Amino acid sequence: MTLVSFGLPVYNGAARLEPTVRSVLAQDHAELELLICDNASTDGTEELVRSLAAADGRIRYHRHEVNIGLVDNFTFALRHAKGTYFRWVGDDNWLVPSYTSRCLEAFAKDERLVLVTSQMEYTGPDGGRQSGGYDGDALRSDDPVVRFTELLRLLNESHLVIDPLYGLLRRAPAAAMDRRVVLHEDQILAAKLALAGPWGHIGEVLGGRGWESQSLSAVARKIGIGPWGARFATLVECREILRGLSDFPLTPEQRRRARRAVLGLYVTRHRRTVRHRSRKLLRMALNR
């Protein structure tokens, strides 16, 4: 039976971690491992995880001696997992018991796939729940730039539509991709995955996670970069995506199309930023 790995990067998650662990261990696919990567937590995370691991041999626990940062901890989980397939889970996530088997069925039907996503349910700080829907087929295309262009389009849509980093991955190609500590790094990785191969999608809610809207400045502090990162987030993201194009065997024509798609992403984001700042300045002027 195929080994499936779940990677759970955590920092000070003792108060919310156990339901996520139980959700993973309740999967109807028996051959799985749960790798919990503790980023030097200072609460009771270590004691809780060690007790859970003692009760279930499918749990592997690694504790970093020092906090290595959020992005690097996510990367560590991916690269130290052992499974053919891999999924990240946050410490506030849940999955239906059939999640893994449903995704593996999709992989079995199409050996081209590098990722299978599903619809997700998002719970806000007030307890409200939301989910969206994606019914396109461009991400399954044989043309890497069709997939890439569709993914960049979706990045400008609501987060409810599709959540690439919380899908089941073929671990080897994903683990070989470089990850850099920049804002929107998850979107950069998703763009590379779109170039790497077709995606499958299950149009049902098979899992969920917490969702709280945060400013770019707050996210920058969380991942350990300076305030300049928020100001130039779109420029840096587009630069990194363009840099990543060289990792894939695109024809000159495909490369031109991909660059145009990145330009479209930049222009759309820039216009949105200008509108937001203009409204903010107008409010400030009216409130004087």
C-alpha positions as CSV (number, residue, x, y, z in Angstrom):
1,M,0.0,0.0,0.0
2,T,1.2,3.5,-0.8
3,L,2.6,5.6,2.1
4,V,1.0,9.0,2.5
5,S,2.7,11.6,4.6
6,F,1.1,14.5,6.5
7,G,3.4,17.3,7.6
8,L,2.3,19.4,10.5
9,P,4.5,22.4,11.2
10,V,3.6,23.9,14.6
11,Y,4.7,26.6,17.0
12,N,2.9,26.9,20.4
13,G,-0.1,24.9,19.2
14,A,-0.9,23.0,22.4
15,A,-4.3,24.5,22.8
16,R,-5.6,23.5,19.3
17,L,-3.3,20.8,18.0
18,E,-5.0,17.6,19.2
19,P,-8.2,17.6,17.0
20,T,-6.0,18.1,14.0
21,V,-3.9,15.1,14.9
22,R,-7.0,13.0,15.6
23,S,-8.4,14.0,12.2
24,V,-5.3,12.8,10.4
25,L,-5.0,9.5,12.3
26,A,-8.7,8.8,11.5
27,Q,-8.1,8.6,7.8
28,D,-9.4,5.4,6.1
29,H,-6.1,4.9,4.3
30,A,-4.1,2.9,6.7
31,E,-0.5,3.4,5.4
32,L,0.2,7.0,6.6
33,E,2.7,8.9,8.7
34,L,2.2,12.2,10.5
35,L,5.4,14.2,10.8
36,I,5.0,17.0,13.4
37,C,7.8,19.6,13.2
38,D,7.9,21.7,16.4
39,N,9.5,25.1,15.8
40,A,10.9,25.3,19.4
41,S,7.5,25.9,21.0
42,T,7.5,27.4,24.5
43,D,4.1,26.1,25.6
44,G,3.0,22.5,26.2
45,T,3.3,21.4,22.6
46,E,6.2,19.1,23.1
47,E,4.6,17.3,26.1
48,L,1.3,16.9,24.2
49,V,2.9,15.6,21.0
50,R,5.2,13.2,22.8
51,S,2.2,11.7,24.6
52,L,0.3,11.4,21.3
53,A,3.3,9.8,19.6
54,A,3.7,7.3,22.4
55,A,0.1,6.1,21.8
56,D,0.3,5.9,18.0
57,G,3.5,4.8,16.1
58,R,2.3,6.6,12.9
59,I,3.4,9.9,14.5
60,R,6.9,11.1,14.1
61,Y,8.0,14.1,16.1
62,H,10.9,16.5,15.4
63,R,11.6,19.4,17.7
64,H,14.0,22.2,16.4
65,E,16.4,23.5,19.0
66,V,15.7,27.0,17.8
67,N,12.9,28.6,15.8
68,I,13.9,28.3,12.2
69,G,11.0,30.4,10.8
70,L,7.6,29.5,9.4
71,V,8.6,28.9,5.8
72,D,11.6,26.8,6.6
73,N,9.6,24.7,9.0
74,F,7.1,24.0,6.3
75,T,9.9,23.1,3.9
76,F,11.5,20.8,6.5
77,A,8.3,18.9,6.9
78,L,8.0,18.3,3.1
79,R,11.7,17.2,2.7
80,H,11.9,14.9,5.7
81,A,8.6,13.1,5.1
82,K,8.9,9.6,3.6
83,G,5.7,9.1,1.7
84,T,5.1,9.1,-2.1
85,Y,2.4,11.6,-1.5
86,F,2.3,14.5,1.0
87,R,0.0,17.1,2.5
88,W,0.6,19.9,4.8
89,V,-1.8,20.4,7.7
90,G,-2.0,23.4,10.0
91,D,-2.6,23.0,13.7
92,D,-6.2,24.2,13.3
93,N,-7.1,21.9,10.3
94,W,-9.5,19.0,9.9
95,L,-10.1,16.4,7.3
96,V,-13.0,14.0,6.6
97,P,-11.9,10.3,7.1
98,S,-12.1,9.6,3.3
99,Y,-9.9,12.6,2.3
100,T,-6.8,10.5,1.6
101,S,-8.5,7.7,-0.3
102,R,-10.5,10.1,-2.4
103,C,-7.4,11.9,-3.5
104,L,-5.5,8.7,-4.2
105,E,-8.4,7.6,-6.4
106,A,-7.9,10.8,-8.4
107,F,-4.2,10.1,-8.8
108,A,-4.8,6.5,-9.8
109,K,-7.2,7.7,-12.6
110,D,-4.6,10.1,-14.1
111,E,-0.9,9.4,-13.6
112,R,0.0,12.8,-15.0
113,L,-1.2,14.6,-11.8
114,V,1.2,16.3,-9.4
115,L,-1.5,17.7,-7.1
116,V,-5.1,16.9,-6.1
117,T,-7.0,19.7,-4.4
118,S,-10.5,19.7,-2.9
119,Q,-12.9,22.3,-1.7
120,M,-12.2,23.6,1.8
121,E,-14.3,25.1,4.5
122,Y,-12.8,28.2,6.3
123,T,-13.7,29.2,9.8
124,G,-13.2,32.9,10.7
125,P,-12.4,34.3,14.1
126,D,-16.1,34.8,14.8
127,G,-16.9,31.2,14.1
128,G,-18.5,31.9,10.7
129,R,-17.9,29.3,8.0
130,Q,-17.4,29.8,4.3
131,S,-16.5,27.7,1.3
132,G,-16.3,28.3,-2.4
133,G,-16.3,26.3,-5.6
134,Y,-14.0,25.7,-8.6
135,D,-15.4,23.9,-11.7
136,G,-12.7,24.7,-14.3
137,D,-10.6,22.2,-16.2
138,A,-7.6,24.4,-17.3
139,L,-5.4,23.2,-14.4
140,R,-5.7,19.7,-15.9
141,S,-4.4,20.9,-19.3
142,D,-1.3,19.3,-21.0
143,D,-0.1,22.8,-21.8
144,P,2.0,24.0,-18.7
145,V,1.3,27.7,-19.6
146,V,-2.5,27.2,-19.7
147,R,-2.2,25.7,-16.2
148,F,0.1,28.5,-15.1
149,T,-2.1,31.3,-16.5
150,E,-5.2,29.8,-14.8
151,L,-3.4,29.6,-11.5
152,L,-2.3,33.2,-11.7
153,R,-5.9,34.2,-12.5
154,L,-7.1,32.3,-9.5
155,L,-4.6,34.0,-7.2
156,N,-6.5,37.2,-7.9
157,E,-9.8,35.6,-7.0
158,S,-11.1,34.8,-3.5
159,H,-9.2,32.4,-1.4
160,L,-12.4,30.4,-1.2
161,V,-12.0,29.1,-4.8
162,I,-9.0,26.8,-4.5
163,D,-6.2,26.3,-2.0
164,P,-3.2,24.7,-3.7
165,L,-0.9,24.4,-0.7
166,Y,-3.5,22.4,1.2
167,G,-3.9,19.6,-1.4
168,L,-2.3,16.2,-1.7
169,L,1.0,16.4,-3.6
170,R,3.4,14.1,-5.3
171,R,6.1,14.7,-2.8
172,A,9.3,14.2,-4.9
173,P,8.8,17.1,-7.4
174,A,7.5,19.4,-4.8
175,A,10.4,18.7,-2.4
176,A,12.9,19.5,-5.2
177,M,11.6,23.1,-5.6
178,D,13.4,25.9,-3.9
179,R,11.5,28.0,-1.4
180,R,12.5,31.5,-0.4
181,V,11.4,33.6,2.6
182,V,9.3,36.2,0.9
183,L,5.7,37.3,1.1
184,H,3.3,35.2,-1.0
185,E,5.8,32.4,-1.1
186,D,3.0,29.9,-1.0
187,Q,1.7,31.5,-4.2
188,I,5.1,31.3,-5.9
189,L,5.3,27.6,-5.0
190,A,1.8,27.1,-6.4
191,A,2.8,28.7,-9.7
192,K,5.8,26.3,-10.0
193,L,3.5,23.3,-9.2
194,A,1.2,24.5,-12.1
195,L,4.2,24.4,-14.4
196,A,5.3,21.0,-13.1
197,G,2.2,19.0,-14.1
198,P,-1.6,18.8,-14.3
199,W,-3.8,19.1,-11.2
200,G,-6.9,17.2,-10.2
201,H,-9.7,18.7,-8.2
202,I,-12.5,17.2,-6.1
203,G,-15.4,19.6,-6.0
204,E,-16.5,18.7,-2.5
205,V,-15.5,20.0,0.9
206,L,-13.2,17.3,2.3
207,G,-11.4,19.4,4.9
208,G,-11.1,22.8,6.5
209,R,-9.0,25.3,8.4
210,G,-9.1,28.6,10.2
211,W,-8.9,31.8,8.3
212,E,-8.2,35.3,9.5
213,S,-7.5,38.2,7.2
214,Q,-4.1,39.8,8.0
215,S,-2.3,42.8,6.7
216,L,0.8,42.3,4.6
217,S,2.8,44.0,7.3
218,A,1.5,41.6,9.9
219,V,2.4,38.6,7.7
220,A,5.8,40.0,7.0
221,R,6.5,40.2,10.7
222,K,5.2,36.7,11.2
223,I,7.6,35.2,8.6
224,G,10.5,37.3,9.7
225,I,11.1,39.8,7.0
226,G,11.3,43.6,7.2
227,P,8.6,46.2,6.6
228,W,10.0,46.8,3.1
229,G,8.6,43.3,2.2
230,A,5.0,44.4,2.4
231,R,5.6,47.5,0.3
232,F,7.2,45.6,-2.5
233,A,5.4,42.3,-2.1
234,T,3.9,42.1,-5.6
235,L,7.1,43.1,-7.3
236,V,9.1,40.5,-5.4
237,E,6.5,37.8,-6.0
238,C,6.4,38.4,-9.7
239,R,10.2,38.5,-9.9
240,E,10.4,35.2,-8.1
241,I,7.8,33.6,-10.4
242,L,9.7,34.9,-13.5
243,R,12.9,33.5,-12.1
244,G,11.2,30.1,-11.6
245,L,10.3,29.8,-15.2
246,S,13.9,28.8,-16.0
247,D,13.4,25.6,-14.0
248,F,11.0,24.2,-16.6
249,P,11.5,23.1,-20.2
250,L,9.3,25.7,-21.9
251,T,9.5,26.5,-25.6
252,P,10.3,30.2,-26.5
253,E,6.6,30.7,-27.4
254,Q,5.5,29.2,-24.0
255,R,8.0,31.4,-22.2
256,R,6.6,34.5,-23.8
257,R,3.0,33.5,-22.9
258,A,4.1,32.8,-19.3
259,R,5.8,36.2,-19.0
260,R,2.7,37.9,-20.3
261,A,0.6,36.1,-17.6
262,V,3.0,37.3,-14.9
263,L,2.7,40.9,-16.2
264,G,-1.0,40.6,-16.1
265,L,-0.8,39.5,-12.4
266,Y,1.4,42.5,-11.6
267,V,-0.8,45.0,-13.4
268,T,-4.0,43.7,-11.7
269,R,-2.4,43.7,-8.2
270,H,-0.9,47.2,-8.8
271,R,-4.2,48.6,-9.9
272,R,-5.9,47.1,-6.8
273,T,-3.2,48.6,-4.5
274,V,-3.6,52.1,-6.1
275,R,-7.4,51.9,-5.7
276,H,-7.0,50.9,-2.0
277,R,-4.5,53.7,-1.2
278,S,-6.7,56.2,-3.1
279,R,-9.7,55.3,-1.0
280,K,-7.7,55.4,2.2
281,L,-6.4,58.9,1.3
282,L,-9.9,60.1,0.5
283,R,-11.2,58.8,3.9
284,M,-8.4,60.6,5.7
285,A,-9.2,63.8,3.8
286,L,-12.9,63.6,4.6
287,N,-12.4,62.9,8.3
288,R,-10.2,66.0,8.9
